[in-house]
Amino acid sequence: MKMGAFLAAGLLALAAPALADPPQRIVSVGGSVTEIVAALGAADLLVGRDSTSTWPPEVAALPDVGYFRALSPEGVLGLAPDMVLAEADAGPVEAVEVLKAAGIPYVALPGEPSPEGIAAKITAVGEAIGRQAEAATLVETFAAEIAAVRADAAQVPAADRKRVLFVLANQAGRLLVGGEGSSAAAIIALAGGVNAGTGFHGYKQATDEAILTSAPDVILMMDREGDLAISDAEVLGHPALGTTPAAQAGAILRMDGLLLLGFGPRTAQAARQLHDALYGPSEG
């Protein structure tokens, strides 16, 4: 995408009007939002973050206000912020209404999982916190990185494109996988792959028949620990997933979840990492 299109997408961001004075105490709700604030050189303004905000590493020291879709308004208000920056789907609705009723500027940011959506989000954050120049520079850098990844992805012949199945969770043998319109499908496409989860939208439980029909060349998952982790043994032992071409070939990839699906400033890095894992490093 050309730079002008990225900038135009940014200008369409649905941000709240800028304050008379830039905020000094920000609660960031959403991993990509926190990344953007930090990338704009404003990490020192953060007084709280949600549990999905794990990058940059230093934000781990900030108070955690909970999962971005299950916010505690009391926890947010207790930090005395003068602005809340949030993903478009942060919630629940009741919690957001409490925060808005408290008179705190609440900025719901664009959330489309695409490079254009990221550009819009960066621009919106820059406008909200008074870092417009820094945001414009970041959008330009990001656009160049994405253009390079897209160029390499375009070089992969259609016949050689890998079918990738993203598995989000294993719920008692029922697999939650990424379908059309999901952030998983978007990052797979940016990397030059083909999303094997078709016929449904978002993240859904797939039947064994659907898993077999998807016939993935590669199984992609988030790199998790504890109860949410899916081991290679679970993949191979699953009655459907274990018989797919990907499982039989041992083509199982894991990536950091926020990097892979966050759709923030590091998305070009994520697409590059996935592209190289699928096809090998690009020459030059």
KEZA-898471 format. One line per 5 residues: number of its first residue (from 0); for each residue x, y, z of N, C-alpha, C. Coordinates in Angstrom, 3 decimals, always signed. Example, Ala and Ser with C-alpha at 12.3 -4.5 7.8 and 13.67 -1.06 7.14 Angstrom:
2
0) +13.190:-5.690:+7.800:+12.300:-4.500:+7.800:+13.200:-3.300:+7.800 | +12.850:-2.250:+7.080:+13.670:-1.060:+7.140:+12.900:+0.030:+7.870
REM end
This chain:
284
0) +0.846:-1.196:+0.000:+0.000:+0.000:+0.000:+0.879:+1.243:+0.000 | +0.478:+2.258:-0.779:+1.244:+3.480:-0.846:+1.062:+4.290:+0.424 | +2.047:+5.163:+0.684:+2.036:+5.931:+1.917:+0.791:+6.790:+2.052 | +0.343:+7.382:+0.960:-0.833:+8.238:+1.043:-2.051:+7.485:+1.545 | -2.186:+6.225:+1.125:-3.334:+5.432:+1.571:-3.256:+5.146:+3.057
5) -2.029:+4.892:+3.550:-1.865:+4.663:+4.982:-2.243:+5.916:+5.762 | -1.778:+7.071:+5.296:-2.083:+8.309:+6.004:-3.570:+8.614:+5.950 | -4.193:+8.321:+4.813:-5.633:+8.545:+4.703:-6.388:+7.651:+5.669 | -5.934:+6.402:+5.785:-6.581:+5.494:+6.727:-6.444:+6.019:+8.140 | -5.272:+6.559:+8.461:-5.062:+7.109:+9.799:-5.983:+8.267:+10.088
10) -6.227:+9.114:+9.088:-7.064:+10.283:+9.293:-8.519:+9.923:+9.516 | -8.895:+8.692:+9.184:-10.263:+8.258:+9.396:-10.488:+7.707:+10.793 | -9.447:+7.692:+11.623:-9.552:+7.132:+12.970:-10.626:+7.845:+13.775 | -11.410:+7.042:+14.495:-12.509:+7.606:+15.266:-12.053:+7.897:+16.691 | -11.163:+8.838:+16.864:-10.652:+9.175:+18.182:-11.491:+10.274:+18.802
15) -11.439:+10.344:+20.147:-12.117:+11.427:+20.840:-11.341:+12.713:+20.605 | -11.995:+13.872:+20.726:-11.289:+15.138:+20.555:-10.111:+15.245:+21.516 | -9.031:+15.843:+21.047:-7.850:+15.986:+21.892:-8.158:+16.903:+23.078 | -7.517:+16.619:+24.198:-7.686:+17.451:+25.373:-6.982:+18.788:+25.165 | -7.402:+19.788:+25.963:-6.724:+21.089:+25.908:-5.256:+20.909:+26.239
20) -4.980:+20.030:+27.200:-3.606:+19.676:+27.546:-3.449:+18.171:+27.385 | -2.315:+17.708:+26.883:-2.125:+16.265:+26.711:-2.272:+15.537:+28.048 | -2.788:+14.312:+28.023:-2.960:+13.557:+29.268:-1.613:+13.249:+29.915 | -1.644:+13.144:+31.231:-0.440:+12.831:+31.988:-0.540:+11.500:+32.723 | -1.758:+10.948:+32.809:-1.980:+9.674:+33.503:-2.923:+8.824:+32.632
25) -2.337:+7.875:+31.916:-3.092:+7.082:+30.944:-3.217:+5.637:+31.411 | -4.425:+5.111:+31.327:-4.636:+3.668:+31.470:-4.864:+3.121:+30.070 | -4.060:+2.157:+29.690:-4.110:+1.574:+28.350:-4.761:+0.201:+28.420 | -5.779:+0.000:+27.598:-6.555:-1.240:+27.620:-6.432:-1.923:+26.260 | -5.576:-2.915:+26.184:-5.330:-3.626:+24.926:-3.847:-3.664:+24.623
30) -3.337:-4.842:+24.324:-1.905:-4.988:+24.109:-1.350:-4.109:+23.013 | -2.053:-4.007:+21.884:-1.545:-3.185:+20.788:-1.577:-1.705:+21.146 | -2.577:-1.300:+21.928:-2.669:+0.097:+22.352:-1.464:+0.472:+23.200 | -1.138:-0.389:+24.151:+0.016:-0.138:+25.013:+1.298:-0.080:+24.202 | +1.437:-0.972:+23.228:+2.620:-0.956:+22.366:+2.739:+0.366:+21.620
35) +1.614:+0.866:+21.133:+1.645:+2.117:+20.381:+2.047:+3.274:+21.277 | +1.464:+3.345:+22.462:+1.824:+4.422:+23.400:+3.323:+4.403:+23.655 | +3.872:+3.220:+23.898:+5.303:+3.102:+24.151:+6.120:+3.483:+22.917 | +5.664:+3.048:+21.734:+6.387:+3.348:+20.495:+6.394:+4.837:+20.191 | +5.413:+5.569:+20.710:+5.360:+7.021:+20.514:+6.157:+7.761:+21.589
40) +6.876:+7.019:+22.415:+7.719:+7.638:+23.438:+6.952:+8.138:+24.640 | +5.774:+7.562:+24.899:+4.944:+8.048:+26.004:+4.701:+6.993:+27.070 | +5.558:+5.991:+27.150:+5.375:+4.939:+28.145:+5.379:+5.488:+29.569 | +6.094:+6.592:+29.774:+6.156:+7.165:+31.119:+4.828:+7.758:+31.567 | +3.885:+7.920:+30.652:+2.567:+8.456:+31.004:+1.600:+7.359:+31.438
45) +1.963:+6.112:+31.256:+1.096:+4.998:+31.612:+1.085:+4.773:+33.120 | -0.114:+4.692:+33.689:-0.249:+4.401:+35.122:-0.949:+3.067:+35.346 | -1.427:+2.439:+34.273:-2.077:+1.148:+34.372:-2.249:+0.545:+33.005 | -2.450:-0.774:+32.983:-2.611:-1.482:+31.706:-3.442:-2.737:+31.968 | -3.959:-3.312:+30.880:-4.746:-4.531:+31.025:-3.831:-5.748:+30.961
50) -4.397:-6.928:+31.206:-3.571:-8.136:+31.301:-3.005:-8.594:+29.966 | -3.543:-8.115:+28.835:-2.984:-8.504:+27.539:-1.788:-7.634:+27.149 | -1.530:-6.604:+27.912:-0.418:-5.687:+27.605:+0.874:-6.227:+28.205 | +1.650:-6.892:+27.367:+2.889:-7.528:+27.832:+4.129:-7.008:+27.105 | +3.952:-6.020:+26.245:+5.083:-5.460:+25.494:+4.954:-3.946:+25.444
55) +6.073:-3.233:+25.654:+7.404:-3.711:+26.015:+7.426:-4.309:+27.420 | +8.452:-5.110:+27.734:+8.474:-5.851:+28.995:+8.297:-4.987:+30.237 | +8.763:-3.746:+30.200:+8.689:-2.914:+31.392:+7.271:-2.577:+31.823 | +6.289:-2.746:+30.936:+4.911:-2.428:+31.343:+4.371:-3.449:+32.339 | +5.061:-4.588:+32.472:+4.620:-5.599:+33.435:+4.618:-5.057:+34.858
60) +5.401:-4.023:+35.111:+5.466:-3.451:+36.457:+4.269:-2.558:+36.777 | +3.459:-2.215:+35.776:+2.308:-1.341:+35.981:+1.137:-2.104:+36.599 | +0.265:-1.418:+37.337:-0.940:-2.065:+37.865:-1.781:-2.661:+36.744 | -2.308:-3.859:+36.992:-3.098:-4.597:+36.004:-4.585:-4.404:+36.319 | -5.342:-3.850:+35.358:-6.765:-3.594:+35.589:-7.647:-4.730:+35.083
65) -7.048:-5.854:+34.702:-7.812:-7.016:+34.285:-7.815:-7.243:+32.786 | -8.472:-8.307:+32.386:-8.589:-8.644:+30.965:-9.397:-7.560:+30.261 | -9.006:-7.199:+29.047:-9.585:-6.022:+28.404:-11.076:-6.159:+28.099 | -11.598:-7.375:+28.081:-13.033:-7.560:+27.872:-13.772:-7.812:+29.183 | -13.056:-7.759:+30.290:-13.674:-7.982:+31.605:-13.098:-6.987:+32.604
70) -13.161:-5.723:+32.250:-12.547:-4.678:+33.059:-13.273:-4.464:+34.382 | -12.490:-4.067:+35.366:-13.048:-3.619:+36.631:-12.997:-2.093:+36.639 | -14.150:-1.411:+36.546:-14.103:+0.055:+36.528:-13.505:+0.626:+37.799 | -13.729:-0.059:+38.918:-13.150:+0.417:+40.177:-11.624:+0.388:+40.118 | -11.084:-0.674:+39.506:-9.636:-0.771:+39.390:-9.058:+0.332:+38.526
75) -9.764:+0.672:+37.446:-9.312:+1.750:+36.564:-9.411:+3.097:+37.281 | -10.555:+3.371:+37.896:-10.767:+4.655:+38.562:-9.815:+4.849:+39.734 | -9.441:+3.746:+40.378:-8.524:+3.842:+41.499:-7.147:+4.346:+41.126 | -6.828:+4.318:+39.840:-5.524:+4.803:+39.375:-5.560:+6.283:+39.006 | -6.717:+6.900:+39.140:-6.902:+8.337:+38.866:-6.356:+8.748:+37.501
80) -6.769:+8.053:+36.430:-6.277:+8.431:+35.096:-6.965:+9.698:+34.601 | -6.304:+10.400:+33.696:-6.984:+11.499:+33.013:-7.317:+11.126:+31.568 | -7.074:+9.861:+31.198:-7.517:+9.328:+29.910:-7.436:+7.813:+29.946 | -8.422:+7.176:+29.306:-8.384:+5.733:+29.078:-8.335:+5.519:+27.568 | -7.323:+4.822:+27.107:-7.199:+4.437:+25.700:-7.541:+2.964:+25.607
85) -8.496:+2.604:+24.746:-8.972:+1.228:+24.749:-9.203:+0.674:+23.356 | -9.005:-0.642:+23.243:-9.387:-1.341:+22.024:-10.881:-1.150:+21.791 | -11.291:-1.248:+20.534:-12.689:-1.011:+20.185:-13.639:-1.961:+20.896 | -13.178:-3.210:+21.145:-14.055:-4.206:+21.756:-13.784:-4.414:+23.242 | -13.194:-3.421:+23.907:-12.994:-3.516:+25.351:-14.351:-3.477:+26.049
90) -14.420:-4.069:+27.222:-15.706:-4.110:+27.911:-15.574:-4.713:+29.302 | -16.692:-5.110:+29.882:-18.025:-5.137:+29.283:-18.612:-3.735:+29.114 | -19.732:-3.663:+28.423:-20.360:-2.368:+28.130:-20.652:-1.603:+29.415 | -21.093:-2.329:+30.447:-21.438:-1.675:+31.708:-20.225:-0.999:+32.332 | -19.067:-1.647:+32.235:-17.845:-1.069:+32.798:-17.437:+0.183:+32.036
95) -17.558:+0.136:+30.718:-17.216:+1.301:+29.899:-18.145:+2.463:+30.222 | -19.423:+2.174:+30.426:-20.381:+3.229:+30.759:-20.048:+3.885:+32.093 | -19.605:+3.092:+33.065:-19.211:+3.639:+34.364:-18.025:+4.582:+34.202 | -17.048:+4.176:+33.403:-15.859:+5.009:+33.196:-16.226:+6.314:+32.505 | -17.069:+6.231:+31.497:-17.478:+7.446:+30.796:-18.279:+8.363:+31.719
100) -19.139:+7.768:+32.562:-19.958:+8.561:+33.478:-19.111:+9.276:+34.520 | -17.925:+8.743:+34.774:-17.029:+9.362:+35.750:-16.351:+10.608:+35.197 | -16.552:+10.871:+33.904:-16.002:+12.082:+33.309:-14.587:+11.941:+32.785 | -14.077:+10.716:+32.744:-12.725:+10.485:+32.236:-12.794:+10.340:+30.717 | -11.991:+11.097:+29.967:-11.971:+10.902:+28.510:-11.665:+9.445:+28.165
105) -12.586:+8.819:+27.453:-12.464:+7.411:+27.083:-12.372:+7.343:+25.562 | -11.232:+6.897:+25.053:-10.988:+6.856:+23.614:-11.024:+5.406:+23.142 | -12.082:+5.065:+22.368:-12.186:+3.742:+21.760:-11.505:+3.802:+20.402 | -10.510:+2.975:+20.198:-9.650:+3.059:+19.024:-10.090:+2.121:+17.900 | -9.730:+2.442:+16.656:-10.061:+1.562:+15.528:-9.496:+0.167:+15.763
110) -10.208:-0.857:+15.317:-9.784:-2.209:+15.640:-9.697:-3.165:+14.476 | -9.712:-2.679:+13.247:-9.644:-3.578:+12.099:-8.291:-4.287:+12.048 | -8.282:-5.640:+11.959:-7.016:-6.373:+11.906:-6.394:-6.337:+10.516 | -5.795:-5.207:+10.192:-5.163:-5.020:+8.888:-4.101:-3.940:+9.039 | -3.158:-3.859:+8.104:-2.188:-2.762:+8.157:-2.851:-1.396:+8.144
115) -3.925:-1.263:+7.373:-4.628:+0.010:+7.336:-5.252:+0.330:+8.692 | -5.787:-0.705:+9.344:-6.351:-0.515:+10.671:-5.302:-0.121:+11.689 | -4.108:-0.682:+11.569:-3.022:-0.329:+12.475:-2.616:+1.120:+12.273 | -2.513:+1.541:+11.013:-2.171:+2.935:+10.730:-3.194:+3.874:+11.338 | -4.476:+3.517:+11.216:-5.531:+4.338:+11.795:-5.414:+4.395:+13.309
120) -5.079:+3.266:+13.920:-4.962:+3.215:+15.377:-3.782:+4.050:+15.867 | -2.657:+3.952:+15.171:-1.485:+4.749:+15.550:-1.818:+6.234:+15.480 | -2.457:+6.636:+14.385:-2.818:+8.040:+14.213:-3.777:+8.494:+15.306 | -4.749:+7.637:+15.641:-5.731:+7.979:+16.664:-5.076:+8.158:+18.029 | -4.145:+7.272:+18.361:-3.448:+7.404:+19.645:-2.620:+8.685:+19.665
125) -1.915:+8.964:+18.564:-1.122:+10.187:+18.489:-1.960:+11.427:+18.685 | -3.137:+11.461:+18.058:-4.039:+12.598:+18.215:-4.508:+12.726:+19.665 | -4.843:+11.594:+20.278:-5.406:+11.624:+21.627:-4.404:+12.095:+22.670 | -3.131:+11.743:+22.493:-2.151:+12.062:+23.537:-1.199:+13.186:+23.136 | -1.481:+13.830:+22.024:-0.650:+14.960:+21.627:+0.697:+14.575:+21.057
130) +0.772:+13.429:+20.412:+2.032:+12.972:+19.796:+1.812:+12.764:+18.297 | +1.230:+13.776:+17.638:+0.889:+13.626:+16.221:+2.122:+13.441:+15.338 | +3.168:+14.189:+15.594:+4.371:+14.082:+14.756:+5.005:+12.709:+14.896 | +5.078:+12.225:+16.136:+5.651:+10.902:+16.375:+4.802:+9.819:+15.714 | +3.485:+10.008:+15.749:+2.589:+9.039:+15.124:+2.785:+9.009:+13.611
135) +2.930:+10.176:+12.994:+3.136:+10.233:+11.548:+4.419:+9.508:+11.155 | +5.466:+9.686:+11.947:+6.740:+9.004:+11.681:+6.595:+7.499:+11.829 | +5.888:+7.079:+12.883:+5.695:+5.643:+13.112:+4.870:+5.017:+11.991 | +3.837:+5.697:+11.528:+3.024:+5.191:+10.414:+3.888:+5.024:+9.166 | +4.754:+5.987:+8.912:+5.619:+5.906:+7.731:+6.575:+4.717:+7.826
140) +7.177:+4.530:+8.988:+8.087:+3.400:+9.182:+7.343:+2.079:+9.049 | +6.186:+2.006:+9.676:+5.381:+0.792:+9.629:+4.966:+0.462:+8.190 | +4.561:+1.468:+7.443:+4.144:+1.252:+6.057:+5.275:+0.675:+5.219 | +6.482:+1.158:+5.426:+7.629:+0.646:+4.678:+7.909:-0.809:+5.037 | +7.793:-1.141:+6.327:+8.030:-2.521:+6.762:+6.975:-3.466:+6.195
145) +5.726:-3.037:+6.227:+4.654:-3.873:+5.695:+4.805:-4.051:+4.185 | +5.183:-2.988:+3.488:+5.363:-3.077:+2.035:+6.420:-4.119:+1.681 | +7.493:-4.176:+2.468:+8.554:-5.143:+2.203:+8.063:-6.575:+2.419 | +7.290:-6.786:+3.478:+6.755:-8.123:+3.744:+5.778:-8.532:+2.654 | +4.915:-7.601:+2.263:+3.949:-7.909:+1.213:+4.633:-8.242:-0.108
150) +5.714:-7.556:-0.382:+6.441:-7.819:-1.622:+7.002:-9.238:-1.630 | +7.554:-9.670:-0.501:+8.091:-11.030:-0.419:+6.972:-12.066:-0.485 | +5.857:-11.773:+0.178:+4.726:-12.708:+0.156:+4.192:-12.867:-1.261 | +4.198:-11.788:-2.016:+3.685:-11.827:-3.381:+4.548:-12.692:-4.300 | +5.789:-12.942:-3.892:+6.693:-13.744:-4.710:+6.435:-15.241:-4.577
155) +5.632:-15.635:-3.598:+5.346:-17.061:-3.408:+4.322:-17.503:-4.453 | +4.647:-18.445:-5.317:+3.687:-18.906:-6.328:+2.426:-19.461:-5.673 | +1.305:-19.260:-6.313:+0.028:-19.705:-5.750:+0.040:-21.196:-5.421 | +0.681:-21.979:-6.267:+0.710:-23.426:-6.057:+1.551:-23.832:-4.854 | +2.439:-22.928:-4.414:+3.333:-23.239:-3.300:+2.868:-22.656:-1.966
160) +1.761:-21.949:-1.972:+1.320:-21.303:-0.741:+0.857:-22.354:+0.272 | +1.357:-22.232:+1.489:+1.037:-23.191:+2.548:-0.358:-22.909:+3.119 | -1.088:-23.992:+3.357:-2.361:-23.904:+4.053:-2.094:-23.974:+5.551 | -2.503:-22.940:+6.249:-2.170:-22.811:+7.672:-3.451:-22.822:+8.496 | -3.495:-23.684:+9.491:-4.640:-23.740:+10.402:-4.208:-23.187:+11.755
165) -4.858:-22.106:+12.170:-4.558:-21.538:+13.479:-5.473:-22.170:+14.516 | -4.862:-22.756:+15.540:-5.602:-23.380:+16.642:-5.439:-22.514:+17.878 | -6.543:-21.933:+18.334:-6.501:-21.045:+19.494:-6.545:-21.812:+20.803 | -7.362:-22.866:+20.850:-7.523:-23.601:+22.103:-8.022:-25.014:+21.824 | -7.758:-25.886:+22.786:-8.267:-27.254:+22.766:-9.170:-27.411:+23.980
170) -10.472:-27.418:+23.754:-11.449:-27.476:+24.836:-12.030:-28.880:+24.904 | -11.401:-29.707:+25.713:-11.840:-31.100:+25.883:-11.950:-31.822:+24.541 | -10.952:-31.612:+23.712:-10.914:-32.289:+22.424:-11.571:-31.537:+21.297 | -12.330:-30.470:+21.617:-12.933:-29.621:+20.585:-11.997:-28.454:+20.324 | -11.605:-28.281:+19.088:-10.604:-27.278:+18.736:-11.263:-25.964:+18.356
175) -10.777:-24.885:+18.933:-11.211:-23.533:+18.587:-10.206:-23.001:+17.574 | -10.655:-22.743:+16.361:-9.736:-22.384:+15.281:-10.126:-21.053:+14.661 | -9.184:-20.455:+13.936:-9.382:-19.152:+13.322:-9.989:-19.258:+11.938 | -11.125:-18.581:+11.758:-11.801:-18.607:+10.472:-11.647:-17.310:+9.707 | -12.516:-17.105:+8.760:-12.473:-15.929:+7.908:-12.720:-14.656:+8.724
180) -11.989:-13.598:+8.406:-12.150:-12.334:+9.091:-11.467:-12.250:+10.435 | -10.843:-13.319:+10.876:-10.151:-13.306:+12.167:-8.768:-12.673:+12.024 | -8.209:-12.257:+13.142:-6.847:-11.716:+13.114:-5.857:-12.788:+12.686 | -6.146:-14.050:+13.004:-5.269:-15.144:+12.569:-5.266:-15.245:+11.049 | -6.440:-15.160:+10.437:-6.517:-15.218:+8.981:-5.759:-14.056:+8.351
185) -5.847:-12.890:+8.980:-5.196:-11.699:+8.434:-3.673:-11.835:+8.459 | -3.116:-12.330:+9.568:-1.658:-12.424:+9.659:-1.144:-13.544:+8.748 | -1.920:-14.606:+8.604:-1.532:-15.683:+7.692:-1.451:-15.160:+6.259 | -2.425:-14.356:+5.868:-2.424:-13.785:+4.514:-1.247:-12.842:+4.313 | -0.950:-12.001:+5.316:+0.188:-11.086:+5.196:+1.491:-11.841:+5.014
190) +1.578:-13.022:+5.623:+2.808:-13.819:+5.526:+2.887:-14.619:+4.234 | +1.833:-14.566:+3.426:+1.846:-15.297:+2.172:+1.248:-16.682:+2.245 | +0.554:-16.979:+3.336:-0.092:-18.278:+3.481:-1.561:-18.217:+3.126 | -2.206:-19.366:+3.226:-3.643:-19.486:+2.979:-4.289:-19.999:+4.262 | -5.278:-19.288:+4.756:-5.954:-19.731:+5.964:-6.780:-20.980:+5.672
195) -6.510:-22.053:+6.406:-7.216:-23.314:+6.170:-8.581:-23.343:+6.848 | -8.838:-22.377:+7.725:-10.137:-22.312:+8.388:-11.118:-21.517:+7.551 | -11.981:-22.201:+6.823:-12.927:-21.523:+5.924:-14.359:-21.961:+6.227 | -15.305:-21.180:+5.712:-16.702:-21.530:+5.879:-17.329:-20.998:+7.143 | -16.577:-20.239:+7.924:-17.112:-19.636:+9.136:-16.313:-18.370:+9.435
200) -16.883:-17.525:+10.282:-16.275:-16.235:+10.578:-15.765:-16.204:+12.012 | -14.604:-15.597:+12.208:-14.059:-15.432:+13.558:-13.454:-16.716:+14.092 | -13.551:-16.901:+15.403:-12.997:-18.086:+16.054:-14.146:-18.997:+16.474 | -14.147:-20.218:+15.962:-15.241:-21.147:+16.232:-14.693:-22.547:+16.516 | -15.499:-23.324:+17.250:-15.158:-24.724:+17.438:-15.373:-25.453:+16.117
205) -14.386:-26.237:+15.731:-14.468:-26.956:+14.459:-14.741:-28.429:+14.715 | -15.573:-29.011:+13.882:-15.829:-30.443:+13.975:-14.621:-31.209:+13.459 | -14.536:-32.472:+13.832:-13.441:-33.293:+13.331:-13.469:-33.352:+11.810 | -14.666:-33.406:+11.246:-14.786:-33.451:+9.786:-14.215:-32.185:+9.151 | -14.510:-31.019:+9.768:-13.995:-29.760:+9.234:-12.473:-29.705:+9.330
210) -11.923:-30.221:+10.412:-10.467:-30.252:+10.582:-9.836:-31.106:+9.484 | -10.419:-32.274:+9.245:-9.874:-33.161:+8.213:-9.976:-32.518:+6.835 | -11.093:-31.867:+6.569:-11.296:-31.226:+5.265:-10.343:-30.061:+5.054 | -9.973:-29.382:+6.132:-9.082:-28.222:+6.001:-7.699:-28.604:+5.510 | -7.271:-29.829:+5.789:-6.000:-30.377:+5.295:-4.848:-29.382:+5.367
215) -4.514:-28.869:+6.559:-3.450:-27.862:+6.652:-2.063:-28.443:+6.400 | -1.223:-27.631:+5.810:+0.192:-27.984:+5.681:+0.956:-27.617:+6.951 | +0.419:-26.640:+7.682:+1.073:-26.138:+8.891:+0.005:-25.876:+9.947 | +0.319:-26.212:+11.178:-0.543:-25.886:+12.322:+0.134:-24.764:+13.089 | -0.580:-23.673:+13.296:-0.043:-22.494:+13.961:-0.783:-22.277:+15.277
220) -0.014:-22.017:+16.333:-0.590:-21.787:+17.651:+0.175:-20.690:+18.374 | -0.431:-20.181:+19.444:+0.269:-19.240:+20.307:+1.194:-20.013:+21.238 | +2.293:-19.405:+21.565:+3.251:-20.002:+22.493:+2.764:-19.716:+23.911 | +2.120:-20.690:+24.524:+1.516:-20.502:+25.838:+2.106:-21.455:+26.860 | +1.834:-21.155:+28.114:+2.257:-22.023:+29.206:+1.036:-22.391:+30.046
225) +1.194:-23.417:+30.877:+0.132:-23.786:+31.801:-1.032:-24.483:+31.129 | -2.235:-24.257:+31.668:-3.424:-24.974:+31.210:-3.812:-24.627:+29.775 | -3.385:-23.453:+29.307:-3.769:-23.026:+27.965:-2.843:-23.569:+26.878 | -1.725:-24.143:+27.272:-0.761:-24.658:+26.300:-1.318:-25.902:+25.605 | -0.964:-26.060:+24.339:-1.325:-27.260:+23.572:-0.024:-27.923:+23.143
230) +0.254:-29.074:+23.677:+1.523:-29.760:+23.405:+1.476:-30.468:+22.065 | +2.661:-30.804:+21.571:+2.731:-31.580:+20.331:+2.022:-32.918:+20.513 | +2.127:-33.478:+21.709:+1.477:-34.757:+21.979:-0.037:-34.634:+21.843 | -0.606:-33.516:+22.291:-2.051:-33.292:+22.146:-2.430:-33.166:+20.672 | -1.584:-32.492:+19.912:-1.858:-32.336:+18.484:-1.855:-33.700:+17.800
235) -0.816:-34.468:+18.037:-0.679:-35.760:+17.378:-1.717:-36.758:+17.865 | -2.160:-36.585:+19.119:-3.140:-37.515:+19.672:-4.572:-37.171:+19.355 | -4.808:-36.006:+18.767:-6.177:-35.628:+18.432:-6.656:-36.471:+17.250 | -7.877:-37.010:+17.331:-8.332:-37.929:+16.282:-8.388:-37.328:+14.886 | -8.606:-36.034:+14.782:-8.652:-35.400:+13.460:-7.372:-34.640:+13.166
240) -6.982:-33.760:+14.085:-5.800:-32.923:+13.855:-4.551:-33.768:+13.665 | -4.465:-34.859:+14.412:-3.277:-35.704:+14.346:-3.081:-36.406:+13.025 | -4.128:-36.477:+12.196:-4.005:-37.153:+10.897:-3.845:-36.182:+9.738 | -3.776:-34.896:+10.021:-3.611:-33.904:+8.956:-2.193:-33.947:+8.398 | -1.996:-33.465:+7.176:-0.641:-33.414:+6.609:+0.331:-32.654:+7.508
245) -0.135:-31.588:+8.157:+0.738:-30.798:+9.019:+1.244:-31.607:+10.198 | +0.333:-32.284:+10.888:+0.729:-33.075:+12.053:+1.637:-34.227:+11.651 | +1.308:-34.892:+10.562:+2.115:-36.020:+10.115:+3.532:-35.602:+9.740 | +3.668:-34.358:+9.252:+4.995:-33.847:+8.875:+5.679:-33.140:+10.039 | +5.007:-33.020:+11.161:+5.577:-32.297:+12.310:+5.676:-30.812:+12.066
250) +4.837:-30.268:+11.179:+4.865:-28.838:+10.842:+3.976:-28.070:+11.821 | +4.494:-27.869:+13.012:+3.770:-27.198:+14.083:+4.561:-25.955:+14.492 | +3.945:-24.794:+14.346:+4.605:-23.533:+14.669:+3.930:-22.880:+15.866 | +4.727:-22.223:+16.688:+4.210:-21.450:+17.808:+4.876:-20.075:+17.804 | +4.070:-19.043:+18.067:+4.591:-17.686:+18.142:+3.963:-16.966:+19.327
255) +4.644:-15.947:+19.797:+4.104:-15.121:+20.865:+2.729:-14.590:+20.460 | +1.751:-14.741:+21.340:+0.376:-14.399:+20.992:+0.155:-12.940:+20.667 | +0.711:-12.034:+21.476:+0.524:-10.610:+21.223:+1.217:-10.188:+19.937 | +2.398:-10.699:+19.702:+3.112:-10.396:+18.460:+2.310:-10.884:+17.263 | +1.795:-12.105:+17.354:+1.120:-12.740:+16.227:-0.235:-12.110:+15.921
260) -1.030:-11.867:+16.951:-2.428:-11.472:+16.751:-2.763:-10.071:+17.228 | -1.790:-9.369:+17.804:-2.084:-8.071:+18.396:-2.411:-6.977:+17.401 | -1.875:-7.065:+16.213:-2.040:-6.041:+15.175:-1.730:-4.650:+15.734 | -0.454:-4.531:+16.117:+0.108:-3.274:+16.578:+1.344:-2.943:+15.767 | +2.224:-2.112:+16.305:+3.408:-1.668:+15.551:+4.357:-2.787:+15.139
265) +4.294:-3.949:+15.812:+5.205:-5.051:+15.490:+4.606:-6.053:+14.500 | +3.492:-5.740:+13.903:+2.839:-6.710:+13.015:+3.678:-7.053:+11.789 | +4.413:-6.102:+11.275:+5.303:-6.424:+10.145:+6.350:-7.448:+10.577 | +6.847:-7.289:+11.800:+7.811:-8.257:+12.341:+7.168:-9.633:+12.462 | +5.921:-9.674:+12.924:+5.212:-10.948:+13.061:+5.010:-11.606:+11.707
270) +4.577:-10.826:+10.716:+4.351:-11.376:+9.379:+5.652:-11.883:+8.774 | +6.733:-11.141:+8.999:+8.042:-11.564:+8.503:+8.470:-12.873:+9.159 | +8.300:-12.975:+10.469:+8.691:-14.179:+11.196:+7.890:-15.381:+10.713 | +6.593:-15.188:+10.508:+5.758:-16.290:+10.040:+6.104:-16.655:+8.595 | +6.315:-15.656:+7.757:+6.690:-15.916:+6.349:+7.970:-16.739:+6.303
275) +8.975:-16.346:+7.077:+10.251:-17.071:+7.058:+10.110:-18.489:+7.590 | +9.205:-18.676:+8.573:+8.972:-20.009:+9.115:+8.279:-20.896:+8.087 | +7.441:-20.310:+7.260:+6.711:-21.080:+6.244:+7.558:-21.387:+5.015 | +8.363:-20.389:+4.592:+9.042:-20.512:+3.298:+10.556:-20.365:+3.363 | +11.084:-20.068:+4.532:+12.511:-19.792:+4.642:+12.775:-18.315:+4.438
280) +13.892:-17.816:+4.948:+14.222:-16.390:+4.816:+14.290:-15.959:+3.360 | +13.775:-14.782:+3.082:+13.818:-14.273:+1.721:+15.225:-13.824:+1.368 | +15.586:-14.021:+0.122:+16.915:-13.614:-0.314:+17.008:-12.099:-0.396 | +18.156:-11.592:-0.021:+18.386:-10.151:-0.101:+17.766:-9.411:+1.016
REM end
